[in-house]
């Protein structure tokens, strides 16, 4: 993905799969779920090579007393 695509990748209905299916809702929904659970999501991409999406969420029941 290009830098411009990465900037928009979490926008609802944004897709890079024109003509090949996809609604552009998947990453938008995932982003909402991850951030609602105090998590983080990041993207690294090299155009023509590939894209990695990494996320983390806190361990449940890991509250500090």
The first five atom37 places (N, CA, C, CB, O) and aatype in JSON, in Angstrom:
{
  "aatype": [20, 20, 20, 20, 20, 20, 20, 20, 20, 20, 20, 20, 20, 20, 20, 20, 20, 20, 20, 20, 20, 20, 20, 20, 20, 20, 20, 20, 20, 20, 20, 20, 20, 20, 20, 20, 20, 20, 20, 20, 20, 20, 20, 20, 20, 20, 20, 20, 20, 20, 20, 20, 20, 20, 20, 20, 20, 20, 20, 20, 20, 20, 20, 20, 20],
  "atom_mask": [
    [1, 1, 1, 1, 1],
    [1, 1, 1, 1, 1],
    [1, 1, 1, 1, 1],
    [1, 1, 1, 1, 1],
    [1, 1, 1, 1, 1],
    [1, 1, 1, 1, 1],
    [1, 1, 1, 1, 1],
    [1, 1, 1, 1, 1],
    [1, 1, 1, 1, 1],
    [1, 1, 1, 1, 1],
    [1, 1, 1, 1, 1],
    [1, 1, 1, 1, 1],
    [1, 1, 1, 1, 1],
    [1, 1, 1, 1, 1],
    [1, 1, 1, 1, 1],
    [1, 1, 1, 1, 1],
    [1, 1, 1, 1, 1],
    [1, 1, 1, 1, 1],
    [1, 1, 1, 1, 1],
    [1, 1, 1, 1, 1],
    [1, 1, 1, 1, 1],
    [1, 1, 1, 1, 1],
    [1, 1, 1, 1, 1],
    [1, 1, 1, 1, 1],
    [1, 1, 1, 1, 1],
    [1, 1, 1, 1, 1],
    [1, 1, 1, 1, 1],
    [1, 1, 1, 1, 1],
    [1, 1, 1, 1, 1],
    [1, 1, 1, 1, 1],
    [1, 1, 1, 1, 1],
    [1, 1, 1, 1, 1],
    [1, 1, 1, 1, 1],
    [1, 1, 1, 1, 1],
    [1, 1, 1, 1, 1],
    [1, 1, 1, 1, 1],
    [1, 1, 1, 1, 1],
    [1, 1, 1, 1, 1],
    [1, 1, 1, 1, 1],
    [1, 1, 1, 1, 1],
    [1, 1, 1, 1, 1],
    [1, 1, 1, 1, 1],
    [1, 1, 1, 1, 1],
    [1, 1, 1, 1, 1],
    [1, 1, 1, 1, 1],
    [1, 1, 1, 1, 1],
    [1, 1, 1, 1, 1],
    [1, 1, 1, 1, 1],
    [1, 1, 1, 1, 1],
    [1, 1, 1, 1, 1],
    [1, 1, 1, 1, 1],
    [1, 1, 1, 1, 1],
    [1, 1, 1, 1, 1],
    [1, 1, 1, 1, 1],
    [1, 1, 1, 1, 1],
    [1, 1, 1, 1, 1],
    [1, 1, 1, 1, 1],
    [1, 1, 1, 1, 1],
    [1, 1, 1, 1, 1],
    [1, 1, 1, 1, 1],
    [1, 1, 1, 1, 1],
    [1, 1, 1, 1, 1],
    [1, 1, 1, 1, 1],
    [1, 1, 1, 1, 1],
    [1, 1, 1, 1, 1]
  ],
  "atom_positions": [
    [[0.84, -1.18, 0.0], [0.0, 0.0, 0.0], [0.88, 1.24, 0.0], [-0.95, 0.0, 1.21], [1.98, 1.25, 0.56]],
    [[0.39, 2.25, -0.62], [1.09, 3.53, -0.62], [0.82, 4.26, 0.7], [0.65, 4.41, -1.84], [-0.07, 3.87, 1.45]],
    [[1.6, 5.3, 0.97], [1.39, 6.1, 2.18], [-0.01, 6.72, 2.2], [2.46, 7.2, 2.29], [-0.64, 6.81, 3.25]],
    [[-0.49, 7.14, 1.04], [-1.84, 7.73, 0.96], [-2.91, 6.69, 1.29], [-2.08, 8.32, -0.45], [-3.91, 7.02, 1.94]],
    [[-2.72, 5.46, 0.86], [-3.68, 4.4, 1.18], [-3.64, 4.06, 2.67], [-3.39, 3.14, 0.35], [-4.68, 3.84, 3.28]],
    [[-2.45, 4.02, 3.24], [-2.33, 3.72, 4.67], [-3.04, 4.8, 5.49], [-0.85, 3.62, 5.09], [-3.66, 4.49, 6.51]],
    [[-2.96, 6.05, 5.07], [-3.63, 7.14, 5.78], [-5.15, 6.96, 5.82], [-3.29, 8.47, 5.13], [-5.81, 7.47, 6.72]],
    [[-5.69, 6.23, 4.85], [-7.15, 6.07, 4.75], [-7.64, 4.68, 5.09], [-7.6, 6.42, 3.36], [-8.85, 4.44, 5.1]],
    [[-6.75, 3.76, 5.38], [-7.11, 2.35, 5.47], [-8.18, 2.05, 6.53], [-5.88, 1.55, 5.77], [-8.9, 1.06, 6.39]],
    [[-8.3, 2.86, 7.57], [-9.32, 2.62, 8.59], [-10.6, 3.39, 8.33], [-8.78, 2.98, 9.95], [-11.53, 3.31, 9.13]],
    [[-10.68, 4.13, 7.23], [-11.91, 4.84, 6.87], [-12.97, 3.84, 6.41], [-11.63, 5.89, 5.75], [-12.67, 2.95, 5.61]],
    [[-14.21, 3.98, 6.9], [-15.28, 3.1, 6.42], [-15.43, 3.19, 4.9], [-16.61, 3.45, 7.1], [-15.41, 4.28, 4.33]],
    [[-15.59, 2.06, 4.27], [-15.83, 1.9, 2.83], [-14.61, 2.18, 1.96], [-16.94, 2.8, 2.41], [-14.73, 2.19, 0.73]],
    [[-13.43, 2.41, 2.56], [-12.22, 2.55, 1.75], [-11.71, 1.15, 1.42], [-11.13, 3.4, 2.5], [-11.6, 0.3, 2.3]],
    [[-11.4, 0.92, 0.16], [-10.87, -0.37, -0.27], [-9.82, -0.19, -1.36], [-12.0, -1.28, -0.76], [-9.9, 0.73, -2.17]],
    [[-8.86, -1.08, -1.37], [-7.87, -1.12, -2.45], [-8.21, -2.27, -3.4], [-6.43, -1.29, -1.89], [-7.46, -2.53, -4.34]],
    [[-9.32, -2.94, -3.16], [-9.7, -4.12, -3.94], [-10.77, -3.8, -4.99], [-10.19, -5.22, -3.01], [-11.68, -4.6, -5.19]],
    [[-10.67, -2.68, -5.63], [-11.65, -2.3, -6.65], [-11.74, -3.38, -7.72], [-11.3, -0.95, -7.27], [-10.72, -3.81, -8.26]],
    [[-12.96, -3.79, -8.02], [-13.18, -4.79, -9.06], [-12.88, -6.21, -8.62], [-12.35, -4.46, -10.24], [-13.06, -7.15, -9.4]],
    [[-12.41, -6.4, -7.39], [-12.09, -7.74, -6.9], [-12.87, -8.09, -5.64], [-10.6, -7.85, -6.62], [-12.53, -9.04, -4.94]],
    [[-13.91, -7.33, -5.35], [-14.7, -7.59, -4.15], [-14.2, -6.8, -2.97], [-14.7, -9.06, -3.82], [-13.18, -6.12, -3.04]],
    [[-14.92, -6.9, -1.9], [-14.56, -6.17, -0.69], [-15.42, -4.93, -0.54], [-13.08, -5.78, -0.71], [-15.72, -4.24, -1.51]],
    [[-15.82, -4.68, 0.7], [-16.69, -3.53, 0.97], [-15.95, -2.37, 1.61], [-17.83, -3.95, 1.86], [-16.46, -1.25, 1.64]],
    [[-14.75, -2.63, 2.13], [-14.01, -1.59, 2.81], [-14.44, -1.38, 4.24], [-14.14, -0.31, 2.07], [-14.15, -0.35, 4.83]],
    [[-15.13, -2.35, 4.81], [-15.57, -2.22, 6.19], [-14.71, -3.01, 7.17], [-17.0, -2.67, 6.31], [-14.71, -2.7, 8.36]],
    [[-13.99, -3.99, 6.72], [-13.25, -4.89, 7.6], [-12.29, -4.2, 8.54], [-12.49, -5.87, 6.78], [-12.4, -4.36, 9.75]],
    [[-11.34, -3.42, 8.01], [-10.35, -2.78, 8.87], [-10.96, -1.66, 9.71], [-9.22, -2.23, 8.03], [-10.47, -1.37, 10.8]],
    [[-12.01, -1.04, 9.22], [-12.71, -0.02, 10.0], [-13.33, -0.66, 11.24], [-13.79, 0.68, 9.15], [-13.23, -0.11, 12.34]],
    [[-13.97, -1.8, 11.07], [-14.59, -2.52, 12.19], [-13.51, -3.01, 13.16], [-15.44, -3.7, 11.67], [-13.65, -2.85, 14.37]],
    [[-12.46, -3.61, 12.62], [-11.36, -4.11, 13.47], [-10.76, -2.97, 14.29], [-10.27, -4.78, 12.6], [-10.51, -3.12, 15.48]],
    [[-10.52, -1.83, 13.65], [-9.96, -0.67, 14.35], [-10.86, -0.26, 15.51], [-9.77, 0.51, 13.38], [-10.37, 0.02, 16.6]],
    [[-12.15, -0.22, 15.27], [-13.09, 0.14, 16.33], [-13.06, -0.83, 17.49], [-14.49, 0.22, 15.78], [-13.08, -0.41, 18.65]],
    [[-13.01, -2.12, 17.21], [-12.99, -3.13, 18.26], [-11.69, -3.03, 19.07], [-13.13, -4.55, 17.66], [-11.72, -3.04, 20.3]],
    [[-10.58, -2.93, 18.37], [-9.28, -2.87, 19.06], [-9.2, -1.63, 19.94], [-8.13, -2.87, 18.03], [-8.81, -1.73, 21.11]],
    [[-9.56, -0.47, 19.41], [-9.45, 0.76, 20.21], [-10.48, 0.8, 21.34], [-9.62, 1.99, 19.31], [-10.21, 1.38, 22.39]],
    [[-11.65, 0.2, 21.14], [-12.64, 0.12, 22.21], [-12.14, -0.7, 23.39], [-13.94, -0.47, 21.69], [-12.61, -0.53, 24.51]],
    [[-11.18, -1.58, 23.14], [-10.62, -2.42, 24.19], [-9.23, -1.93, 24.62], [-10.53, -3.88, 23.71], [-8.41, -2.7, 25.12]],
    [[-8.98, -0.64, 24.4], [-7.72, 0.0, 24.8], [-6.5, -0.62, 24.13], [-7.55, -0.07, 26.3], [-5.41, -0.66, 24.71]],
    [[-6.68, -1.11, 22.92], [-5.58, -1.71, 22.18], [-4.98, -0.76, 21.17], [-6.04, -2.97, 21.5], [-5.4, 0.39, 21.03]],
    [[-3.99, -1.27, 20.46], [-3.32, -0.5, 19.42], [-3.24, -1.34, 18.16], [-1.9, -0.06, 19.88], [-3.16, -2.57, 18.22]],
    [[-3.27, -0.67, 17.01], [-3.15, -1.34, 15.73], [-2.22, -0.5, 14.85], [-4.55, -1.53, 15.05], [-2.33, 0.72, 14.81]],
    [[-1.31, -1.17, 14.14], [-0.37, -0.44, 13.28], [-0.19, -1.19, 11.97], [0.99, -0.25, 14.0], [-0.42, -2.4, 11.89]],
    [[0.24, -0.45, 10.96], [0.41, -1.01, 9.62], [1.8, -0.65, 9.11], [-0.68, -0.49, 8.64], [2.24, 0.49, 9.24]],
    [[2.47, -1.63, 8.53], [3.72, -1.41, 7.82], [3.54, -2.0, 6.43], [4.96, -2.05, 8.57], [3.06, -3.12, 6.29]],
    [[3.93, -1.25, 5.41], [3.72, -1.72, 4.05], [4.86, -1.29, 3.14], [2.39, -1.2, 3.51], [5.4, -0.19, 3.25]],
    [[5.2, -2.19, 2.23], [6.15, -1.9, 1.17], [5.41, -2.16, -0.14], [7.47, -2.77, 1.29], [5.11, -3.32, -0.46]],
    [[5.11, -1.11, -0.91], [4.36, -1.3, -2.16], [5.01, -2.36, -3.05], [4.26, 0.03, -2.92], [6.22, -2.37, -3.27]],
    [[4.17, -3.24, -3.55], [4.63, -4.32, -4.43], [5.21, -5.51, -3.7], [5.64, -3.79, -5.36], [5.48, -6.54, -4.32]],
    [[5.42, -5.4, -2.39], [6.0, -6.49, -1.61], [4.96, -7.09, -0.65], [7.22, -6.0, -0.82], [4.69, -8.29, -0.7]],
    [[4.4, -6.26, 0.21], [3.4, -6.77, 1.15], [3.11, -5.79, 2.27], [3.86, -8.07, 1.73], [3.75, -4.75, 2.41]],
    [[2.13, -6.17, 3.06], [1.66, -5.33, 4.15], [1.5, -6.18, 5.4], [0.33, -4.63, 3.79], [1.0, -7.3, 5.33]],
    [[1.92, -5.63, 6.55], [1.73, -6.29, 7.84], [0.87, -5.4, 8.73], [3.1, -6.6, 8.52], [1.1, -4.19, 8.83]],
    [[-0.1, -6.01, 9.36], [-0.95, -5.31, 10.31], [-0.75, -5.99, 11.65], [-2.47, -5.31, 9.87], [-0.94, -7.2, 11.78]],
    [[-0.38, -5.21, 12.65], [-0.11, -5.73, 13.98], [-1.05, -5.06, 14.97], [1.37, -5.51, 14.38], [-1.28, -3.86, 14.91]],
    [[-1.59, -5.86, 15.88], [-2.44, -5.27, 16.91], [-2.11, -5.89, 18.25], [-3.93, -5.46, 16.57], [-1.58, -7.0, 18.34]],
    [[-2.43, -5.15, 19.29], [-2.28, -5.65, 20.65], [-3.45, -5.15, 21.48], [-0.92, -5.21, 21.28], [-3.94, -4.04, 21.29]],
    [[-3.88, -5.98, 22.39], [-4.93, -5.6, 23.34], [-4.46, -6.02, 24.73], [-6.32, -6.27, 22.97], [-3.73, -7.01, 24.86]],
    [[-4.86, -5.29, 25.76], [-4.44, -5.64, 27.11], [-5.01, -6.98, 27.54], [-4.88, -4.56, 28.09], [-6.09, -7.38, 27.11]],
    [[-4.28, -7.67, 28.37], [-4.71, -8.93, 28.93], [-5.9, -8.7, 29.86], [-3.56, -9.63, 29.66], [-5.83, -7.85, 30.74]],
    [[-6.97, -9.45, 29.68], [-8.14, -9.31, 30.53], [-7.8, -9.68, 31.97], [-9.3, -10.18, 30.02], [-7.07, -10.64, 32.21]],
    [[-8.32, -8.93, 32.92], [-8.09, -9.23, 34.32], [-6.7, -8.85, 34.8], [-8.32, -10.67, 34.57], [-6.26, -9.31, 35.85]],
    [[-6.01, -8.01, 34.03], [-4.65, -7.62, 34.37], [-4.62, -6.25, 35.04], [-3.78, -7.62, 33.12], [-3.65, -5.5, 34.89]],
    [[-5.67, -5.92, 35.77], [-5.74, -4.63, 36.44], [-4.73, -4.6, 37.59], [-7.17, -4.35, 36.96], [-4.53, -5.59, 38.29]],
    [[-4.12, -3.45, 37.77], [-3.2, -3.28, 38.88], [-3.97, -2.82, 40.11], [-2.09, -2.26, 38.53], [-4.87, -1.99, 39.99]],
    [[-3.65, -3.34, 41.26], [-4.34, -2.95, 42.5], [-3.61, -1.84, 43.19], [-4.49, -4.14, 43.45], [-4.03, -1.37, 44.24]]
  ]
}
